[in-house]
Each structure stands twice: as C-alpha cells, then as structure tokens.
C-alpha cells in the first residue's frame, strides 16, 4: 500500500489541505457574504473515519509538522503578554501556547498573587502555574501605582503627635484650612481635642466646635474616613495604621517629629501638597502589613503535629491536614505595620522558641529573641539587629534573630504569604514576651503560639515625589546611609607610589 494511503498520513494531508485552503480564501478578494459562506464550509473539515482510534503520539506529530510550517489555525486568537504592543510579533513559545484550546487556557488562567507582581503564568509550550482561587490581591508595576479618587474626599482624619507643643500651630492651621477652605469634615481623637491649650485658644474655638471627635477602642471610623493626614514622626503613622484593622485609607504624612523616615512631606507647603493629593494621580507606596494571631490554650495534639520536624506523612508534617490549625482560643488578632518582636523579657535566661514555616519546623531560636518584620519595618528594629533594608514594595517577610547564640544564624527573607508560627520550646527555661509595633506587650507561655502571615490590607502611603526617590532620600537624610566625606581630588593623577623611597 502507498504510504499516503495510510490512515494517519491521510488525516495529516487532509488537515494540511484544509489549512492551505483557509489561508488562500482569506487572501482572495471577495464580498463578505461569499467569504462567510466559504469559511463556513471550511470551519469544520471532514472528519475522516478511524480518527477516534488515532494515538496521541500521531496527533502530536501532526501538530508539530504544522508548527514547523509556521501555520496558525484559523480563528485562534493570539494572546499578548502584559505590556506587549497589540501589533507586536509574539515569540515562538507564545505562538505555540496561543494554539492551545480554550479549556486549557481556562485551567491555566492568570491568578492574582498575594502582594506580588502580576507575571505571565505560561512557561514554554507545556508549563503553567496552577490557578490560585484563594488569593485576594496583586500588586501592579511600582511605576504605575498612582492614586485616584472615585469621588472627591469629604472626611479627613487628622492625627497629630501628642505631648508636643510645637505641633499645636501646624495642627490649627491644617484644621482651619480643611474646614474653611476645603469644606471638609475633619475627625480628630478625643485626647487631641481635649488639649488644654486648644480649649483656651479663643481664635480656634469656632473651628474646634466643628471637629468630629472619636475615641480609640470605642468608635469605629473605618468606613467613614477618605484620607488620613499625619503630623509628627514615624510613630504617628504606626498609630494611624493600628486604627484600621481592615482597609486603610490613603495616608499623607508630614514630617514634624524626631526621625520622620516614613514622613516624606514638609509642612511649609502643606496647602499646595494637599491640593495636589485632592486632584489625584499621586504616587503611592503600598506598605504591606502582618496579620498576627495569638492563640492560647492550644491542644497538645496540635502542638505535637507542629513539632514534627520534616515529617513525611501529611498529618505529621502539615498540621492543617490533621485538624484545624486555628484550634484553641484566639485571644488577639492585629494588623502590624513594622514588626512583631519576641524577646526574653525580664528573665536573665536565653529565650528558646521554635520557628515554623507553613507547618514545618525551620529552626529553634536561642538568644535574646527574634524579629518578624515587614519591608517597612526592615529600617527599624531589624536594621539595628543587623538585617538588610528592603524597599517597602518588595513582597517579603523578614526574620531577624536578636543576639543569637550562634554565629551562623543570619537574618533571612521569606516570600510574602507564607505562615510563620512561633511557639515556646518544650525545654525552654522561661517564658517570652511579644509586642506588636511596640504596643500591646504580653507574655507567651507553654501551649501558646503566635501565627504571622502577610495581611491583604496594606497601608497606601502617598509619596511626595515617587516611591523610589522618597525611600532613598529618607535613607540618606534620616539614617545617613552611605554618607561620608568625599576624597579630595589629586592635582597630579599619576601614581608615584612605586618611585617613592
């Protein structure tokens, strides 16, 4: 029998002829009615007999021959990568991927990654990332992070540093500007409004009566604030973050405190800067936060599953497979902007805690404690403990030991989104203490655990210039990063060191 008469070669020949006919028809000038009717005949090629029994290997060979000839099936739309021009020619791997079926594309559709970039999820003609239906958000290209308003802001929260008399005049000027000129509703904290100096100021009396007062821990203002303006130092921004345990409004921070690493704006031009922010299109930095849970009264069974070091079975190595990982009583849940610090407290013994990552025991920390920080907190306590400084737009969690009793224990950076858990080691001699951004300090005993992961509610911090310039300017001005006297220039650039006696 002639080779072309075999079933597999005959099917390939029919498919090639159908492709060439479709291309010839597309190039032929004709009316739309003729083209539609002719294409309708070619949309479904005649299905040869015995196709049901064709092996996957023969189908792959036929497809490979078509790909080698550079043909693309009619009706298959080319998918372009993010940032690629519409008329740009895709690479070979993209062209091959574009020929996949819609069902396969649905299975491998792009997923939103928690606090990470938005990458292409196809790698070559066969590989892709599994869909992630549990993720909640993604971060755009940092250069495209711009603030916009769906509606003009109406309610502004003004937070100022208390116990600082130098901030009274800026606070009064700002409130008067927002209420009288911008016609906005201004919220302030009760202890700020009850300042004796403000109550004695007769010129501020009319403005003070229009302020909306709230009390921390009693009044919920999370759903009625459009913009936050901070007057003070970095602690003012940390306090503003603690007031919003869910979604955080944009934060505009004026440097009127001691350090001001997180405060890019100068108050001298506050009217111009506030007007620019109200117009929109301002650069913002999404400062990630940590979602922290303190679990007490944990069952012994769960602790044993967490203590299983690199177990092979799913119930031993991953406690979620055996029982609920949130077993026990959650006594505290917070959103933390800077860091979670676990230290030995007043005890003279070394702290001894176990560190788990996604249910796997990573290491035991013996020393003064451990710091789990965000990239924003990398320039705070973590930097003093020897960690690297990370830009706040980098999706990561930092783990930094405090004076570890091991020379090889260096700070590490883990991906954002993983779950860290810290427990007191079974043979620990003393308890440990934990604090969250320097607040709500409490003792952690045996049977208690601290669970830490990346929060899906970042703090949108408005930039004065852009998120790169502001950060490096803060490094230079506040931390004096790489600031030194320059070497004097030599008049004669020739090196005479070899000829000197």
C-alpha positions in Angstrom: 0.0 0.0 0.0 1.2 3.5 -0.8 2.4 5.4 2.3 -0.1 8.2 1.6 -3.0 5.8 1.8 -2.4 5.0 5.5 -4.9 6.4 7.8 -2.6 8.7 9.8 -0.8 10.2 6.7 -4.2 10.7 5.0 -5.6 12.6 8.0 -2.5 14.8 8.1 -2.8 15.5 4.4 -6.5 16.5 4.8 -5.7 18.8 7.7 -2.8 20.5 5.7 -5.1 21.0 2.7 -7.7 22.5 4.9 -5.3 24.9 6.4 -3.9 26.0 3.0 -7.5 26.4 1.7 -8.4 28.7 4.6 -5.3 30.8 4.1 -5.9 31.0 0.3 -9.6 32.0 0.9 -8.5 34.7 3.4 -6.2 36.2 0.8 -8.7 36.1 -2.1 -10.7 39.4 -2.6 -14.4 38.7 -2.3 -17.5 40.0 -0.7 -18.2 39.4 2.9 -21.1 37.1 2.1 -19.0 34.9 -0.1 -16.2 34.8 2.4 -18.5 33.9 5.3 -20.2 31.1 3.3 -16.9 29.7 2.1 -15.3 29.9 5.5 -18.4 28.2 7.0 -17.6 25.2 4.8 -14.0 25.2 5.9 -14.6 25.7 9.6 -15.3 22.0 10.1 -13.1 19.9 7.9 -14.5 16.4 7.0 -13.8 14.1 9.9 -12.1 11.0 8.5 -13.0 7.5 9.6 -10.9 5.9 12.2 -9.9 9.3 13.8 -11.2 8.1 17.2 -8.5 5.5 17.3 -5.7 7.8 16.5 -2.9 7.7 19.1 -1.8 10.8 21.0 1.7 10.4 19.6 0.4 10.7 16.0 -1.6 13.8 16.9 1.4 15.4 18.4 3.5 14.6 15.3 0.9 16.2 13.0 0.7 19.3 15.2 4.5 19.5 15.2 4.6 19.4 11.4 2.1 22.2 11.2 4.0 24.3 13.7 7.2 23.8 11.7 5.4 25.2 8.6 4.5 28.4 10.6 0.8 27.9 10.2 -1.7 29.1 12.8 -5.3 27.6 12.9 -8.0 29.9 11.7 -10.0 31.6 14.5 -7.3 31.1 17.1 -6.5 34.5 18.6 -3.0 35.4 19.7 -2.7 36.3 23.3 -0.2 39.0 24.0 1.8 39.3 27.2 1.3 42.1 29.7 3.0 45.3 28.4 3.4 43.9 24.8 2.1 46.1 22.0 -1.0 45.0 20.2 0.7 44.5 16.8 3.9 43.0 18.2 5.0 39.6 17.0 4.9 37.1 19.8 7.9 34.8 20.5 7.9 31.2 19.4 6.8 29.9 22.8 3.9 32.4 22.9 2.8 31.4 19.4 2.7 27.8 20.3 0.9 28.5 23.6 -1.7 30.5 21.7 -2.7 27.4 19.8 -3.9 25.7 22.9 -7.5 25.0 23.4 -9.7 27.5 25.4 -10.3 24.8 28.1 -6.6 24.5 28.7 -6.3 28.3 28.9 -9.1 28.4 31.4 -7.3 25.8 33.5 -4.1 27.9 33.4 -5.6 31.3 33.6 -3.6 34.0 35.4 -4.0 34.1 39.1 -3.8 37.1 41.5 -0.7 36.7 43.7 -0.7 38.0 47.3 1.4 41.1 47.4 3.4 40.1 44.4 3.8 41.1 40.8 1.5 40.0 38.0 3.7 37.6 36.0 2.9 35.6 32.9 1.8 32.2 34.0 2.8 30.2 31.0 6.4 29.0 30.7 7.1 27.4 27.3 4.6 25.4 25.4 3.7 23.0 28.2 4.2 24.5 31.7 2.0 26.9 33.6 1.1 27.8 37.2 -1.9 26.2 38.8 -4.9 28.6 39.4 -5.0 30.1 42.9 -8.6 30.8 43.8 -7.7 31.7 47.5 -5.6 34.7 46.6 -7.1 38.1 47.2 -4.9 40.8 45.5 -1.9 41.6 43.4 0.5 44.5 43.1 0.9 46.4 39.9 4.1 47.6 38.4 5.5 50.1 41.0 5.8 52.8 38.4 2.0 52.5 37.7 0.9 52.8 41.4 -1.0 56.0 41.2 -3.7 57.3 43.5 -7.1 58.2 42.0 -10.5 59.2 43.6 -13.8 57.6 42.5 -15.4 60.5 44.4 -13.9 63.7 45.9 -12.8 63.1 49.5 -15.2 64.5 52.2 -14.0 63.1 55.5 -10.4 63.6 56.6 -8.8 62.1 59.8 -6.0 64.4 61.2 -3.6 62.6 63.6 -1.0 64.6 65.5 1.7 63.7 67.9 0.5 64.4 71.4 2.7 65.9 74.2 4.4 68.1 71.7 3.6 71.8 71.9 5.4 72.6 68.7 2.7 70.9 66.7 -0.2 73.0 68.0 0.1 75.8 65.5 0.5 73.4 62.5 -2.5 71.4 63.7 -4.7 74.5 64.0 -3.6 75.8 60.6 -4.3 72.5 58.9 -7.8 72.1 60.5 -8.7 75.6 59.6 -7.6 75.1 56.0 -9.5 71.8 55.6 -12.8 73.1 57.2 -13.0 76.7 55.9 -11.3 76.5 52.5 -11.8 72.9 51.5 -15.2 72.4 53.2 -14.3 69.0 54.6 -15.4 67.1 57.7 -12.4 66.7 60.0 -12.1 63.9 62.5 -9.6 64.1 65.5 -9.0 61.9 68.5 -10.6 62.9 71.8 -7.3 63.3 73.7 -6.2 65.7 71.0 -9.3 67.8 71.1 -9.2 67.9 74.9 -5.8 69.6 74.9 -6.0 72.4 77.4 -4.0 74.7 75.1 -6.6 74.3 72.3 -9.5 74.9 74.6 -8.0 78.1 75.9 -7.4 79.4 72.3 -10.4 81.7 71.5 -9.5 82.0 67.8 -9.6 78.2 67.4 -12.9 77.9 69.3 -15.2 78.1 66.2 -13.1 75.6 64.3 -12.9 73.3 67.3 -16.6 73.1 67.6 -16.8 71.7 64.1 -14.4 68.9 64.7 -15.8 65.3 64.9 -14.4 63.5 68.0 -13.7 59.8 68.2 -12.2 57.6 70.9 -9.8 54.7 70.2 -11.3 51.4 71.0 -14.9 52.7 71.3 -15.8 54.4 68.0 -15.4 52.6 64.6 -14.4 55.1 61.9 -13.1 52.6 59.4 -16.0 53.1 57.0 -16.2 56.9 57.1 -12.6 58.2 56.5 -11.5 59.1 53.0 -8.0 60.4 53.8 -5.6 60.4 56.7 -3.2 63.2 57.4 -0.4 62.6 60.0 1.5 65.4 61.8 4.5 64.1 63.7 7.0 61.3 63.4 7.0 57.7 62.4 5.1 56.6 65.5 2.2 58.7 64.3 1.9 56.7 61.1 2.2 53.4 63.1 -0.7 54.6 65.3 -2.8 55.5 62.3 -2.2 52.0 60.9 -3.4 50.5 64.2 -6.7 52.3 64.0 -7.7 50.5 60.8 -7.7 46.7 61.1 -9.2 46.3 57.7 -8.9 48.5 54.6 -6.8 51.6 55.2 -7.5 55.0 53.5 -4.6 56.8 51.8 -2.1 58.3 54.3 -0.4 61.7 53.8 2.4 62.1 56.3 4.1 65.4 57.2 7.5 65.3 58.9 7.2 67.1 62.2 8.7 64.6 64.6 12.1 63.2 65.5 13.1 60.8 62.7 10.5 61.0 60.1 11.7 58.2 57.9 8.1 57.4 56.8 7.1 61.1 56.5 8.0 62.5 53.1 6.1 65.8 53.1 7.2 69.1 54.5 4.6 71.2 56.3 5.9 74.5 54.8 4.0 73.9 51.6 1.0 71.9 53.0 -1.6 73.8 51.1 -0.1 73.1 47.7 0.6 69.4 48.6 -2.9 68.8 49.9 -4.4 70.3 46.8 -2.3 68.0 44.6 -3.4 65.0 46.5 -7.1 66.0 46.2 -6.6 66.3 42.5 -5.5 62.7 42.4 -2.8 61.0 40.2 -0.3 60.9 43.1 2.3 58.1 43.5 1.6 55.8 46.4 3.7 53.1 48.2 1.8 50.0 49.3 3.3 49.2 52.7 2.5 45.6 53.5 1.3 44.7 57.0 1.5 41.5 59.0 -1.7 39.7 60.1 -0.9 38.3 63.6 -2.9 35.9 65.8 -2.0 35.0 69.4 -3.5 31.6 70.1 -3.7 30.3 73.7 -4.9 27.0 75.1 -3.7 25.1 72.0 -4.4 21.3 72.2 -1.4 19.0 72.8 -2.2 17.0 69.7 -1.8 20.1 67.5 1.5 21.1 69.2 2.9 17.6 68.6 2.0 17.9 64.9 3.7 21.3 64.7 6.7 19.9 66.5 7.1 17.1 64.0 10.4 18.0 62.3 10.2 17.5 58.5 7.7 14.7 58.8 6.9 12.5 55.8 3.2 12.0 56.3 0.7 14.8 55.7 -0.7 14.7 59.2 2.7 14.8 60.8 4.4 17.4 58.6 1.4 19.6 57.9 -0.9 20.2 60.9 -3.7 21.5 58.7 -4.2 18.0 57.3 -4.9 16.5 60.8 -7.0 19.2 62.4 -7.9 22.8 62.2 -4.7 25.0 62.5 -6.7 27.6 64.4 -7.6 25.2 67.2 -7.5 26.9 70.5 -8.6 30.4 71.6 -7.5 33.3 69.5 -7.0 36.0 72.2 -5.6 38.7 70.0 -5.6 39.5 66.2 -3.8 42.6 64.9 -2.5 44.2 61.7 1.1 45.2 62.2 3.0 47.6 60.0 6.6 47.4 61.3 7.4 44.2 63.2 6.5 41.5 65.8 9.2 41.3 68.4 9.5 38.2 70.6 12.1 38.7 73.4 13.1 37.1 76.7 11.6 39.9 78.8 12.9 40.5 82.3 14.4 37.0 82.5 18.2 36.5 82.6 18.0 33.2 80.7 18.2 33.0 76.9 14.9 32.8 75.1 14.2 29.5 73.4 11.5 29.5 70.8 10.7 27.2 67.8 10.1 28.8 64.4 7.7 27.1 61.9 7.1 28.0 58.3 3.9 26.6 56.8 3.8 23.9 59.5 7.4 22.8 59.1 9.9 23.3 61.8 12.6 25.6 60.4 14.8 26.2 63.4 15.0 26.9 67.1 16.0 30.4 68.2 18.2 30.7 71.2 19.2 34.2 72.1 17.6 37.4 73.1 14.7 36.9 70.8 13.5 37.1 67.1 12.0 39.9 65.0 9.5 39.2 62.2 9.1 42.4 60.2 7.7 43.8 57.0 9.9 45.6 54.4 8.7 48.8 56.0 10.0 47.6 59.4 13.3 46.5 57.9 14.7 50.0 58.5 13.5 50.0 62.2 14.5 47.4 64.9 15.5 44.8 62.3 18.2 47.2 60.8 19.6 47.8 64.3 19.8 44.0 64.7 21.8 43.6 61.6 19.2 42.9 58.9 19.2 44.3 55.4 17.0 47.2 54.4 14.3 46.3 51.9 12.2 48.6 49.8 8.6 48.6 51.0 7.3 47.5 47.6 9.2 44.1 47.8 6.7 41.3 48.8 8.6 39.6 51.6 8.7 38.9 55.3 12.0 39.2 57.2 13.1 37.0 60.1 15.9 38.5 62.2 17.4 37.0 65.3 18.3 39.3 68.3 21.8 38.5 69.6 21.6 34.7 68.6 23.8 32.3 70.5 25.1 31.0 67.1 27.5 32.8 64.8 25.9 31.2 61.7 22.3 32.4 62.4 21.9 35.2 59.9 18.7 37.2 59.0 16.6 35.6 56.3 13.9 36.8 53.9 10.9 34.5 53.1 8.2 35.0 50.5 5.2 37.1 51.4 2.1 35.0 52.0 3.7 32.1 54.0 2.5 31.4 57.5 5.1 31.7 60.3 4.4 30.3 63.7 6.4 30.9 66.9 6.0 28.7 69.9 7.9 28.3 73.2 10.2 25.3 73.0 9.2 22.4 75.3 12.6 22.6 77.1 12.6 26.4 77.5 13.6 27.6 80.9 11.5 30.7 80.9 8.6 32.3 79.1 8.9 35.0 76.4 7.2 38.3 75.7 5.8 39.6 72.5 5.0 43.2 71.3 3.4 44.5 68.1 4.8 47.7 66.7 5.9 48.4 70.3 2.4 48.1 71.7 0.1 45.6 73.5 3.1 43.7 75.1 2.1 40.4 76.6 3.6 37.1 77.9 3.7 33.9 75.9 3.7 30.7 77.9 3.9 27.0 77.1 0.9 25.9 74.9 0.6 29.4 73.3 1.5 30.2 69.7 1.9 33.3 67.6 0.8 33.0 63.9 2.1 35.5 61.4 1.3 36.0 57.7 1.1 38.8 55.2 -2.1 40.8 55.5 -4.2 41.6 52.5 -4.7 45.2 53.7 -1.6 47.3 53.1 -1.1 50.9 54.1 -1.3 53.2 51.0 1.3 55.8 51.8 1.2 58.8 49.5 4.6 59.8 48.0 6.0 63.3 47.8 7.9 62.6 44.6 7.9 58.9 43.8 8.3 55.6 45.7 12.0 55.2 44.7 13.2 58.8 45.3 11.4 59.2 48.6 12.8 56.0 50.0 16.4 56.7 49.1 16.1 60.3 50.2 14.9 59.0 53.6 17.9 56.6 53.8 20.3 59.4 53.2 18.7 62.1 55.4 17.4 60.1 58.3 19.8 57.1 58.5 22.8 58.8 56.8 23.1 55.8 54.5 26.5 55.9 52.7 27.0 59.5 53.7 30.7 60.3 54.2 33.2 63.0 53.3 34.5 62.6 49.7 38.1 62.0 48.9 40.0 65.1 47.9 40.9 65.2 44.2 44.6 65.0 43.3 46.1 67.7 41.1 48.6 65.2 39.6 46.7 62.0 38.7 49.9 59.9 38.1 50.7 57.3 40.8 54.2 57.9 42.1 53.9 55.3 44.9 56.3 52.9 43.2 59.1 55.5 42.8 58.9 57.0 46.3 61.6 56.0 48.7 
